[in-house]
Amino acid sequence: MDVRRFPFDQQICDLQFGSWGFQIHQLTHHVKDTFVPKHKGNSEWEIVSFTARKQIAAYENSMGDAQNEYEEVFYTLVLRRKPLYYVVVILIPTYLIVTVSIIGLFIAHSADGEREEKVSLGLTTLLTMAVVLDMVSGQMPRSSAGLPLLGRYVLLETLISVTAMLISVAIMIWNERVLSYGRKPPIWVHKLVDNDRDDEEIINKDPAKHPLLQSSKKIVEPIDKRCELTMMLHIIVKHCLIKRRADHDKNVWHRFFSLLDIVSMTSLIVFNTLLTVLTFHSVIFC
Protein backbone atom coordinates (compact mmCIF):
# COMPACT_ATOMS: atom_id res chain seq x y z
CA MET A 1 0.00 0.00 0.00
CA ASP A 2 1.64 3.20 -1.21
CA VAL A 3 0.51 6.21 0.88
CA ARG A 4 3.20 8.68 -0.18
CA ARG A 5 0.55 10.80 -1.95
CA PHE A 6 -1.91 10.70 0.96
CA PRO A 7 -4.63 12.06 1.03
CA PHE A 8 -4.61 12.22 -2.79
CA ASP A 9 -3.48 8.63 -3.13
CA GLN A 10 -4.85 5.94 -5.41
CA GLN A 11 -4.66 2.28 -4.43
CA ILE A 12 -4.62 -0.75 -6.75
CA CYS A 13 -5.93 -4.04 -5.41
CA ASP A 14 -5.08 -7.18 -7.44
CA LEU A 15 -7.23 -10.26 -6.78
CA GLN A 16 -6.08 -13.61 -8.19
CA PHE A 17 -8.35 -16.64 -8.58
CA GLY A 18 -7.58 -20.04 -10.04
CA SER A 19 -8.07 -23.75 -9.62
CA TRP A 20 -4.84 -25.70 -9.36
CA GLY A 21 -6.72 -28.96 -9.00
CA PHE A 22 -7.98 -28.94 -12.58
CA GLN A 23 -5.87 -28.25 -15.64
CA ILE A 24 -6.90 -26.08 -18.57
CA HIS A 25 -8.45 -28.97 -20.49
CA GLN A 26 -10.51 -29.85 -17.42
CA LEU A 27 -11.69 -26.39 -16.27
CA THR A 28 -12.13 -23.19 -18.27
CA HIS A 29 -13.09 -19.79 -16.87
CA HIS A 30 -15.34 -17.35 -18.71
CA VAL A 31 -14.67 -13.72 -17.72
CA LYS A 32 -17.64 -11.37 -17.98
CA ASP A 33 -17.76 -7.60 -17.78
CA THR A 34 -17.53 -6.43 -14.19
CA PHE A 35 -20.40 -4.51 -12.68
CA VAL A 36 -19.91 -1.84 -10.04
CA PRO A 37 -23.09 -0.59 -8.34
CA LYS A 38 -23.23 3.20 -8.37
CA HIS A 39 -25.86 3.65 -5.67
CA LYS A 40 -23.65 2.09 -2.99
CA GLY A 41 -20.81 4.46 -2.24
CA ASN A 42 -18.21 4.92 0.46
CA SER A 43 -17.48 8.06 2.46
CA GLU A 44 -13.72 7.73 2.04
CA TRP A 45 -13.12 5.83 -1.20
CA GLU A 46 -14.45 5.90 -4.74
CA ILE A 47 -14.04 3.16 -7.33
CA VAL A 48 -12.09 4.30 -10.37
CA SER A 49 -12.15 1.03 -12.31
CA PHE A 50 -12.75 -2.67 -11.85
CA THR A 51 -11.36 -4.89 -14.61
CA ALA A 52 -10.82 -8.61 -15.12
CA ARG A 53 -8.46 -10.59 -17.30
CA LYS A 54 -7.69 -14.27 -17.88
CA GLN A 55 -4.21 -15.71 -18.04
CA ILE A 56 -2.74 -19.16 -18.66
CA ALA A 57 0.07 -20.23 -16.35
CA ALA A 58 2.25 -23.36 -16.54
CA TYR A 59 3.64 -25.12 -13.48
CA GLU A 60 5.72 -28.26 -13.08
CA ASN A 61 3.95 -31.34 -11.80
CA SER A 62 4.89 -33.08 -8.60
CA MET A 63 7.28 -35.39 -10.45
CA GLY A 64 9.04 -32.49 -12.17
CA ASP A 65 8.98 -34.13 -15.57
CA ALA A 66 6.12 -32.22 -17.22
CA GLN A 67 4.36 -28.87 -17.35
CA ASN A 68 0.74 -28.57 -16.34
CA GLU A 69 -1.26 -25.59 -17.63
CA TYR A 70 -3.89 -23.86 -15.53
CA GLU A 71 -6.20 -20.93 -16.06
CA GLU A 72 -6.05 -17.96 -13.69
CA VAL A 73 -8.37 -14.96 -13.44
CA PHE A 74 -7.05 -11.59 -12.23
CA TYR A 75 -9.35 -8.82 -11.01
CA THR A 76 -7.89 -5.32 -10.68
CA LEU A 77 -9.73 -2.87 -8.43
CA VAL A 78 -8.55 0.76 -8.54
CA LEU A 79 -9.65 2.93 -5.59
CA ARG A 80 -9.16 6.67 -5.12
CA ARG A 81 -9.34 8.34 -1.72
CA LYS A 82 -11.74 11.26 -1.27
CA PRO A 83 -9.52 14.06 0.08
CA LEU A 84 -12.19 16.66 0.94
CA TYR A 85 -12.13 15.96 4.69
CA TYR A 86 -8.34 16.29 4.95
CA VAL A 87 -8.29 19.41 2.77
CA VAL A 88 -10.94 21.21 4.85
CA VAL A 89 -9.82 20.05 8.30
CA ILE A 90 -6.01 20.04 7.95
CA LEU A 91 -4.64 21.53 4.71
CA ILE A 92 -6.56 24.83 4.54
CA PRO A 93 -6.34 25.60 8.30
CA THR A 94 -2.60 24.90 8.25
CA TYR A 95 -2.05 27.32 5.37
CA LEU A 96 -4.21 30.00 6.99
CA ILE A 97 -2.55 29.63 10.41
CA VAL A 98 0.93 30.06 8.94
CA THR A 99 -0.14 32.99 6.73
CA VAL A 100 -1.84 34.83 9.61
CA SER A 101 1.16 34.19 11.88
CA ILE A 102 3.49 35.66 9.23
CA ILE A 103 1.31 38.77 9.03
CA GLY A 104 1.24 39.06 12.82
CA LEU A 105 5.01 38.66 13.11
CA PHE A 106 5.81 41.49 10.71
CA ILE A 107 3.07 44.01 11.48
CA ALA A 108 3.84 46.67 14.11
CA HIS A 109 1.61 46.61 17.17
CA SER A 110 1.36 50.42 17.32
CA ALA A 111 1.98 53.52 15.25
CA ASP A 112 5.41 53.90 16.90
CA GLY A 113 6.58 50.59 15.46
CA GLU A 114 6.65 48.70 18.76
CA ARG A 115 7.57 45.04 18.37
CA GLU A 116 6.51 43.40 21.62
CA GLU A 117 4.83 40.01 21.81
CA LYS A 118 6.26 38.85 18.48
CA VAL A 119 8.20 36.00 20.06
CA SER A 120 5.10 34.92 21.98
CA LEU A 121 3.09 34.91 18.76
CA GLY A 122 5.75 32.83 17.02
CA LEU A 123 5.86 30.29 19.85
CA THR A 124 2.05 30.10 19.87
CA THR A 125 2.10 29.38 16.15
CA LEU A 126 4.66 26.61 16.61
CA LEU A 127 2.50 25.11 19.37
CA THR A 128 -0.50 25.20 17.03
CA MET A 129 1.51 23.54 14.26
CA ALA A 130 2.58 20.84 16.72
CA VAL A 131 -1.09 20.15 17.48
CA VAL A 132 -1.89 20.01 13.75
CA LEU A 133 1.05 17.65 13.16
CA ASP A 134 -0.26 15.41 15.96
CA MET A 135 -3.67 15.35 14.26
CA VAL A 136 -2.07 14.44 10.94
CA SER A 137 0.06 11.69 12.46
CA GLY A 138 -3.02 10.23 14.14
CA GLN A 139 -5.00 10.06 10.90
CA MET A 140 -2.25 9.13 8.45
CA PRO A 141 -1.76 5.48 7.54
CA ARG A 142 1.56 4.04 8.65
CA SER A 143 4.00 3.00 5.96
CA SER A 144 7.74 2.45 5.65
CA ALA A 145 7.71 3.63 2.01
CA GLY A 146 8.05 7.26 3.06
CA LEU A 147 6.33 10.18 4.74
CA PRO A 148 2.91 10.97 3.25
CA LEU A 149 2.45 14.14 1.23
CA LEU A 150 0.25 15.82 3.84
CA GLY A 151 2.79 15.10 6.58
CA ARG A 152 5.60 16.60 4.50
CA TYR A 153 3.48 19.69 3.87
CA VAL A 154 2.79 20.24 7.58
CA LEU A 155 6.51 19.87 8.34
CA LEU A 156 7.36 22.43 5.63
CA GLU A 157 4.77 24.83 7.04
CA THR A 158 6.31 24.40 10.49
CA LEU A 159 9.73 25.18 9.01
CA ILE A 160 8.31 28.33 7.38
CA SER A 161 6.88 29.41 10.76
CA VAL A 162 10.26 28.90 12.42
CA THR A 163 12.00 30.84 9.64
CA ALA A 164 9.51 33.71 9.91
CA MET A 165 9.97 33.89 13.67
CA LEU A 166 13.78 33.91 13.36
CA ILE A 167 13.67 36.68 10.74
CA SER A 168 11.28 38.71 12.91
CA VAL A 169 13.50 38.28 15.98
CA ALA A 170 16.59 39.26 13.97
CA ILE A 171 14.88 42.43 12.74
CA MET A 172 13.67 43.20 16.27
CA ILE A 173 17.18 42.80 17.74
CA TRP A 174 18.70 44.90 14.94
CA ASN A 175 16.13 47.64 15.52
CA GLU A 176 16.72 47.63 19.27
CA ARG A 177 20.49 47.79 18.84
CA VAL A 178 20.60 50.72 16.43
CA LEU A 179 18.21 52.73 18.60
CA SER A 180 19.93 51.85 21.89
CA TYR A 181 23.38 52.80 20.62
CA GLY A 182 22.13 55.83 18.70
CA ARG A 183 23.51 54.64 15.38
CA LYS A 184 23.11 57.04 12.49
CA PRO A 185 21.41 55.58 9.41
CA PRO A 186 23.83 54.88 6.54
CA ILE A 187 23.59 56.82 3.29
CA TRP A 188 21.87 53.94 1.47
CA VAL A 189 19.18 53.85 4.16
CA HIS A 190 18.57 57.57 3.69
CA LYS A 191 18.34 57.10 -0.08
CA LEU A 192 15.93 54.21 0.38
CA VAL A 193 13.41 55.64 2.84
CA ASP A 194 14.25 59.27 3.64
CA ASN A 195 12.23 61.82 1.69
CA ASP A 196 13.00 64.78 3.96
CA ARG A 197 16.48 65.62 2.71
CA ASP A 198 15.90 69.37 2.97
CA ASP A 199 14.86 69.08 6.59
CA GLU A 200 17.89 66.93 7.28
CA GLU A 201 20.21 69.59 5.85
CA ILE A 202 18.64 72.18 8.12
CA ILE A 203 18.98 69.86 11.10
CA ASN A 204 22.63 69.11 10.37
CA LYS A 205 23.68 72.75 10.13
CA ASP A 206 26.29 73.73 12.69
CA PRO A 207 24.85 76.33 15.06
CA ALA A 208 28.33 77.74 15.64
CA LYS A 209 28.42 79.02 12.05
CA HIS A 210 25.28 81.06 12.64
CA PRO A 211 25.78 83.47 15.54
CA LEU A 212 22.77 83.85 17.74
CA LEU A 213 23.57 87.40 18.83
CA GLN A 214 24.75 90.07 16.47
CA SER A 215 27.16 92.60 17.82
CA SER A 216 25.76 96.10 18.12
CA LYS A 217 27.24 99.30 19.33
CA LYS A 218 23.96 100.14 21.05
CA ILE A 219 24.39 97.26 23.54
CA VAL A 220 25.81 98.67 26.70
CA GLU A 221 25.44 95.60 28.88
CA PRO A 222 28.55 94.16 30.42
CA ILE A 223 30.55 91.86 28.19
CA ASP A 224 30.57 89.01 30.71
CA LYS A 225 26.80 88.99 30.91
CA ARG A 226 26.46 88.98 27.14
CA CYS A 227 28.94 86.11 26.81
CA GLU A 228 27.12 84.11 29.46
CA LEU A 229 23.79 84.65 27.72
CA THR A 230 25.28 83.72 24.36
CA MET A 231 26.79 80.53 25.78
CA MET A 232 23.48 79.50 27.37
CA LEU A 233 21.64 80.09 24.11
CA HIS A 234 24.24 78.05 22.24
CA ILE A 235 23.80 75.20 24.70
CA ILE A 236 20.00 75.31 24.35
CA VAL A 237 20.12 75.44 20.57
CA LYS A 238 22.70 72.65 20.43
CA HIS A 239 20.53 70.49 22.68
CA CYS A 240 17.48 71.15 20.48
CA LEU A 241 19.40 70.31 17.32
CA ILE A 242 20.77 67.11 18.85
CA LYS A 243 17.24 66.16 19.87
CA ARG A 244 15.95 66.91 16.37
CA ARG A 245 18.76 64.86 14.81
CA ALA A 246 17.99 61.95 17.13
CA ASP A 247 14.27 62.13 16.37
CA HIS A 248 14.99 62.36 12.65
CA ASP A 249 17.36 59.37 12.75
CA LYS A 250 14.81 57.41 14.79
CA ASN A 251 12.14 58.23 12.22
CA VAL A 252 14.43 57.10 9.37
CA TRP A 253 15.18 53.82 11.16
CA HIS A 254 11.47 53.34 11.82
CA ARG A 255 10.70 53.77 8.11
CA PHE A 256 13.52 51.41 7.14
CA PHE A 257 12.46 48.62 9.49
CA SER A 258 8.82 49.07 8.50
CA LEU A 259 9.86 48.62 4.86
CA LEU A 260 11.97 45.60 5.82
CA ASP A 261 8.99 44.09 7.66
CA ILE A 262 6.72 44.57 4.64
CA VAL A 263 9.27 43.05 2.25
CA SER A 264 9.88 40.06 4.54
CA MET A 265 6.16 39.51 5.11
CA THR A 266 5.34 39.70 1.40
CA SER A 267 8.21 37.39 0.44
CA LEU A 268 7.25 34.75 3.00
CA ILE A 269 3.55 34.86 2.09
CA VAL A 270 4.34 34.52 -1.63
CA PHE A 271 6.79 31.70 -0.90
CA ASN A 272 4.25 29.93 1.31
CA THR A 273 1.56 30.23 -1.35
CA LEU A 274 3.85 28.97 -4.12
CA LEU A 275 4.98 26.09 -1.92
CA THR A 276 1.37 25.08 -1.26
CA VAL A 277 0.43 25.27 -4.94
CA LEU A 278 3.51 23.39 -6.16
CA THR A 279 3.15 20.72 -3.47
CA PHE A 280 -0.39 19.76 -4.42
CA HIS A 281 -0.51 20.84 -8.07
CA SER A 282 0.63 17.50 -9.45
CA VAL A 283 -1.88 15.49 -7.41
CA ILE A 284 -4.89 17.79 -7.81
CA PHE A 285 -4.61 18.61 -11.52
CA CYS A 286 -3.09 15.35 -12.73
C-alpha positions as CSV (number, residue, x, y, z in Angstrom):
1,M,0.0,0.0,0.0
2,D,1.6,3.2,-1.2
3,V,0.5,6.2,0.9
4,R,3.2,8.7,-0.2
5,R,0.5,10.8,-2.0
6,F,-1.9,10.7,1.0
7,P,-4.6,12.1,1.0
8,F,-4.6,12.2,-2.8
9,D,-3.5,8.6,-3.1
10,Q,-4.8,5.9,-5.4
11,Q,-4.7,2.3,-4.4
12,I,-4.6,-0.7,-6.8
13,C,-5.9,-4.0,-5.4
14,D,-5.1,-7.2,-7.4
15,L,-7.2,-10.3,-6.8
16,Q,-6.1,-13.6,-8.2
17,F,-8.3,-16.6,-8.6
18,G,-7.6,-20.0,-10.0
19,S,-8.1,-23.8,-9.6
20,W,-4.8,-25.7,-9.4
21,G,-6.7,-29.0,-9.0
22,F,-8.0,-28.9,-12.6
23,Q,-5.9,-28.3,-15.6
24,I,-6.9,-26.1,-18.6
25,H,-8.4,-29.0,-20.5
26,Q,-10.5,-29.9,-17.4
27,L,-11.7,-26.4,-16.3
28,T,-12.1,-23.2,-18.3
29,H,-13.1,-19.8,-16.9
30,H,-15.3,-17.4,-18.7
31,V,-14.7,-13.7,-17.7
32,K,-17.6,-11.4,-18.0
33,D,-17.8,-7.6,-17.8
34,T,-17.5,-6.4,-14.2
35,F,-20.4,-4.5,-12.7
36,V,-19.9,-1.8,-10.0
37,P,-23.1,-0.6,-8.3
38,K,-23.2,3.2,-8.4
39,H,-25.9,3.7,-5.7
40,K,-23.7,2.1,-3.0
41,G,-20.8,4.5,-2.2
42,N,-18.2,4.9,0.5
43,S,-17.5,8.1,2.5
44,E,-13.7,7.7,2.0
45,W,-13.1,5.8,-1.2
46,E,-14.4,5.9,-4.7
47,I,-14.0,3.2,-7.3
48,V,-12.1,4.3,-10.4
49,S,-12.1,1.0,-12.3
50,F,-12.7,-2.7,-11.9
51,T,-11.4,-4.9,-14.6
52,A,-10.8,-8.6,-15.1
53,R,-8.5,-10.6,-17.3
54,K,-7.7,-14.3,-17.9
55,Q,-4.2,-15.7,-18.0
56,I,-2.7,-19.2,-18.7
57,A,0.1,-20.2,-16.4
58,A,2.2,-23.4,-16.5
59,Y,3.6,-25.1,-13.5
60,E,5.7,-28.3,-13.1
61,N,4.0,-31.3,-11.8
62,S,4.9,-33.1,-8.6
63,M,7.3,-35.4,-10.4
64,G,9.0,-32.5,-12.2
65,D,9.0,-34.1,-15.6
66,A,6.1,-32.2,-17.2
67,Q,4.4,-28.9,-17.3
68,N,0.7,-28.6,-16.3
69,E,-1.3,-25.6,-17.6
70,Y,-3.9,-23.9,-15.5
71,E,-6.2,-20.9,-16.1
72,E,-6.1,-18.0,-13.7
73,V,-8.4,-15.0,-13.4
74,F,-7.1,-11.6,-12.2
75,Y,-9.4,-8.8,-11.0
76,T,-7.9,-5.3,-10.7
77,L,-9.7,-2.9,-8.4
78,V,-8.6,0.8,-8.5
79,L,-9.7,2.9,-5.6
80,R,-9.2,6.7,-5.1
81,R,-9.3,8.3,-1.7
82,K,-11.7,11.3,-1.3
83,P,-9.5,14.1,0.1
84,L,-12.2,16.7,0.9
85,Y,-12.1,16.0,4.7
86,Y,-8.3,16.3,5.0
87,V,-8.3,19.4,2.8
88,V,-10.9,21.2,4.9
89,V,-9.8,20.0,8.3
90,I,-6.0,20.0,7.9
91,L,-4.6,21.5,4.7
92,I,-6.6,24.8,4.5
93,P,-6.3,25.6,8.3
94,T,-2.6,24.9,8.2
95,Y,-2.0,27.3,5.4
96,L,-4.2,30.0,7.0
97,I,-2.5,29.6,10.4
98,V,0.9,30.1,8.9
99,T,-0.1,33.0,6.7
100,V,-1.8,34.8,9.6
101,S,1.2,34.2,11.9
102,I,3.5,35.7,9.2
103,I,1.3,38.8,9.0
104,G,1.2,39.1,12.8
105,L,5.0,38.7,13.1
106,F,5.8,41.5,10.7
107,I,3.1,44.0,11.5
108,A,3.8,46.7,14.1
109,H,1.6,46.6,17.2
110,S,1.4,50.4,17.3
111,A,2.0,53.5,15.2
112,D,5.4,53.9,16.9
113,G,6.6,50.6,15.5
114,E,6.6,48.7,18.8
115,R,7.6,45.0,18.4
116,E,6.5,43.4,21.6
117,E,4.8,40.0,21.8
118,K,6.3,38.8,18.5
119,V,8.2,36.0,20.1
120,S,5.1,34.9,22.0
121,L,3.1,34.9,18.8
122,G,5.7,32.8,17.0
123,L,5.9,30.3,19.8
124,T,2.1,30.1,19.9
125,T,2.1,29.4,16.1
126,L,4.7,26.6,16.6
127,L,2.5,25.1,19.4
128,T,-0.5,25.2,17.0
129,M,1.5,23.5,14.3
130,A,2.6,20.8,16.7
131,V,-1.1,20.1,17.5
132,V,-1.9,20.0,13.7
133,L,1.0,17.6,13.2
134,D,-0.3,15.4,16.0
135,M,-3.7,15.3,14.3
136,V,-2.1,14.4,10.9
137,S,0.1,11.7,12.5
138,G,-3.0,10.2,14.1
139,Q,-5.0,10.1,10.9
140,M,-2.2,9.1,8.4
141,P,-1.8,5.5,7.5
142,R,1.6,4.0,8.6
143,S,4.0,3.0,6.0
144,S,7.7,2.5,5.6
145,A,7.7,3.6,2.0
146,G,8.0,7.3,3.1
147,L,6.3,10.2,4.7
148,P,2.9,11.0,3.2
149,L,2.5,14.1,1.2
150,L,0.2,15.8,3.8
151,G,2.8,15.1,6.6
152,R,5.6,16.6,4.5
153,Y,3.5,19.7,3.9
154,V,2.8,20.2,7.6
155,L,6.5,19.9,8.3
156,L,7.4,22.4,5.6
157,E,4.8,24.8,7.0
158,T,6.3,24.4,10.5
159,L,9.7,25.2,9.0
160,I,8.3,28.3,7.4
161,S,6.9,29.4,10.8
162,V,10.3,28.9,12.4
163,T,12.0,30.8,9.6
164,A,9.5,33.7,9.9
165,M,10.0,33.9,13.7
166,L,13.8,33.9,13.4
167,I,13.7,36.7,10.7
168,S,11.3,38.7,12.9
169,V,13.5,38.3,16.0
170,A,16.6,39.3,14.0
171,I,14.9,42.4,12.7
172,M,13.7,43.2,16.3
173,I,17.2,42.8,17.7
174,W,18.7,44.9,14.9
175,N,16.1,47.6,15.5
176,E,16.7,47.6,19.3
177,R,20.5,47.8,18.8
178,V,20.6,50.7,16.4
179,L,18.2,52.7,18.6
180,S,19.9,51.9,21.9
181,Y,23.4,52.8,20.6
182,G,22.1,55.8,18.7
183,R,23.5,54.6,15.4
184,K,23.1,57.0,12.5
185,P,21.4,55.6,9.4
186,P,23.8,54.9,6.5
187,I,23.6,56.8,3.3
188,W,21.9,53.9,1.5
189,V,19.2,53.8,4.2
190,H,18.6,57.6,3.7
191,K,18.3,57.1,-0.1
192,L,15.9,54.2,0.4
193,V,13.4,55.6,2.8
194,D,14.3,59.3,3.6
195,N,12.2,61.8,1.7
196,D,13.0,64.8,4.0
197,R,16.5,65.6,2.7
198,D,15.9,69.4,3.0
199,D,14.9,69.1,6.6
200,E,17.9,66.9,7.3
201,E,20.2,69.6,5.8
202,I,18.6,72.2,8.1
203,I,19.0,69.9,11.1
204,N,22.6,69.1,10.4
205,K,23.7,72.7,10.1
206,D,26.3,73.7,12.7
207,P,24.8,76.3,15.1
208,A,28.3,77.7,15.6
209,K,28.4,79.0,12.1
210,H,25.3,81.1,12.6
211,P,25.8,83.5,15.5
212,L,22.8,83.9,17.7
213,L,23.6,87.4,18.8
214,Q,24.8,90.1,16.5
215,S,27.2,92.6,17.8
216,S,25.8,96.1,18.1
217,K,27.2,99.3,19.3
218,K,24.0,100.1,21.1
219,I,24.4,97.3,23.5
220,V,25.8,98.7,26.7
221,E,25.4,95.6,28.9
222,P,28.5,94.2,30.4
223,I,30.6,91.9,28.2
224,D,30.6,89.0,30.7
225,K,26.8,89.0,30.9
226,R,26.5,89.0,27.1
227,C,28.9,86.1,26.8
228,E,27.1,84.1,29.5
229,L,23.8,84.6,27.7
230,T,25.3,83.7,24.4
231,M,26.8,80.5,25.8
232,M,23.5,79.5,27.4
233,L,21.6,80.1,24.1
234,H,24.2,78.1,22.2
235,I,23.8,75.2,24.7
236,I,20.0,75.3,24.4
237,V,20.1,75.4,20.6
238,K,22.7,72.7,20.4
239,H,20.5,70.5,22.7
240,C,17.5,71.1,20.5
241,L,19.4,70.3,17.3
242,I,20.8,67.1,18.8
243,K,17.2,66.2,19.9
244,R,16.0,66.9,16.4
245,R,18.8,64.9,14.8
246,A,18.0,61.9,17.1
247,D,14.3,62.1,16.4
248,H,15.0,62.4,12.7
249,D,17.4,59.4,12.8
250,K,14.8,57.4,14.8
251,N,12.1,58.2,12.2
252,V,14.4,57.1,9.4
253,W,15.2,53.8,11.2
254,H,11.5,53.3,11.8
255,R,10.7,53.8,8.1
256,F,13.5,51.4,7.1
257,F,12.5,48.6,9.5
258,S,8.8,49.1,8.5
259,L,9.9,48.6,4.9
260,L,12.0,45.6,5.8
261,D,9.0,44.1,7.7
262,I,6.7,44.6,4.6
263,V,9.3,43.1,2.2
264,S,9.9,40.1,4.5
265,M,6.2,39.5,5.1
266,T,5.3,39.7,1.4
267,S,8.2,37.4,0.4
268,L,7.2,34.7,3.0
269,I,3.5,34.9,2.1
270,V,4.3,34.5,-1.6
271,F,6.8,31.7,-0.9
272,N,4.3,29.9,1.3
273,T,1.6,30.2,-1.4
274,L,3.8,29.0,-4.1
275,L,5.0,26.1,-1.9
276,T,1.4,25.1,-1.3
277,V,0.4,25.3,-4.9
278,L,3.5,23.4,-6.2
279,T,3.2,20.7,-3.5
280,F,-0.4,19.8,-4.4
281,H,-0.5,20.8,-8.1
282,S,0.6,17.5,-9.4
283,V,-1.9,15.5,-7.4
284,I,-4.9,17.8,-7.8
285,F,-4.6,18.6,-11.5
286,C,-3.1,15.4,-12.7
